[in-house]
Amino acid sequence: MDEIRRRLVAERSAALERLESLSGDHDAIVAASLDTNADDEHDPEGATIAFERSQIGALVRQVRGHLAELDAAAARVEEGAYGVCERCGSAIGEARLDALPAARLCIACASSSP
């Protein structure tokens, strides 16, 4: 279990770094938009500032969701329920946990999820 804890901590650290980077990107976009009065909604040269902010916002939400999943996985480790499918109670395969350490479902249940 120590190896699992280390892996979850490492993934959480990487996710926090990603979140910090995205927050910096968001701040840079906002700062850049304050320095100009350009009409970015009609700029034929590329994406609008609003689109870029929205895109970064979606990535931030994704990282925060991943952090929540990692925290839930760490709690399952402490409870002794890590690696057990929440739906059917079977063991989650080692290969699946290697690929997705925060997995809650075995392959069979994840494949049949709506």
ZAMARGU-4260 file (C-alpha; in steps of 0.2 Angstrom, whole numbers, plus 5000, padded with zeros to 4 digits):
<rodrens>
0) 5000/5000/5000 | 5015/5012/5003 | 5018/5011/4984 | 5000/5016/4980 | 5001/5030/4992
5) 5017/5037/4985 | 5009/5036/4967 | 4993/5045/4973 | 5004/5058/4981 | 5015/5060/4966
10) 4999/5061/4954 | 4991/5074/4966 | 5007/5084/4966 | 5008/5084/4947 | 4989/5089/4946
15) 4993/5104/4958 | 5007/5110/4947 | 4996/5109/4932 | 4982/5119/4941 | 4995/5132/4946
20) 5001/5133/4928 | 4983/5135/4921 | 4979/5148/4934 | 4995/5158/4928 | 4989/5156/4910
25) 4972/5162/4915 | 4979/5177/4924 | 4990/5181/4909 | 4976/5181/4897 | 4966/5192/4908
30) 4981/5204/4910 | 4983/5204/4891 | 4965/5209/4888 | 4966/5223/4900 | 4980/5231/4890
35) 4971/5232/4874 | 4954/5238/4868 | 4954/5227/4853 | 4938/5219/4848 | 4943/5201/4850
40) 4925/5195/4846 | 4928/5200/4827 | 4946/5196/4826 | 4949/5185/4810 | 4967/5181/4816
45) 4962/5168/4829 | 4952/5163/4845 | 4944/5176/4855 | 4950/5180/4873 | 4933/5174/4879
50) 4936/5157/4871 | 4953/5156/4878 | 4947/5160/4895 | 4933/5147/4893 | 4945/5134/4887
55) 4957/5136/4902 | 4942/5137/4914 | 4937/5120/4907 | 4954/5113/4910 | 4954/5120/4928
60) 4938/5111/4931 | 4945/5095/4924 | 4961/5096/4935 | 4950/5100/4951 | 4939/5085/4947
65) 4955/5074/4945 | 4961/5080/4962 | 4945/5076/4970 | 4946/5058/4962 | 4964/5056/4969
70) 4958/5062/4986 | 4944/5049/4986 | 4956/5036/4980 | 4968/5040/4995 | 4953/5039/5007
75) 4949/5021/5000 | 4967/5016/5003 | 4965/5021/5021 | 4948/5012/5022 | 4956/4997/5015
80) 4944/4998/5000 | 4956/5003/4987 | 4956/4992/4971 | 4938/4986/4974 | 4925/4990/4962
85) 4912/5001/4969 | 4898/4993/4959 | 4901/4974/4959 | 4914/4972/4973 | 4926/4963/4962
90) 4945/4967/4962 | 4950/4981/4950 | 4964/4974/4939 | 4981/4979/4942 | 4984/4986/4924
95) 4968/4997/4926 | 4975/5004/4942 | 4992/5007/4934 | 4984/5017/4920 | 4971/5025/4932
100) 4976/5025/4950 | 4960/5033/4955 | 4949/5021/4946 | 4933/5017/4956 | 4926/5003/4944
105) 4933/4987/4936 | 4934/4986/4917 | 4918/4977/4916 | 4908/4989/4926 | 4916/5004/4918
110) 4912/4997/4901 | 4894/4995/4905 | 4892/5012/4913 | 4879/5024/4905
</rodrens>
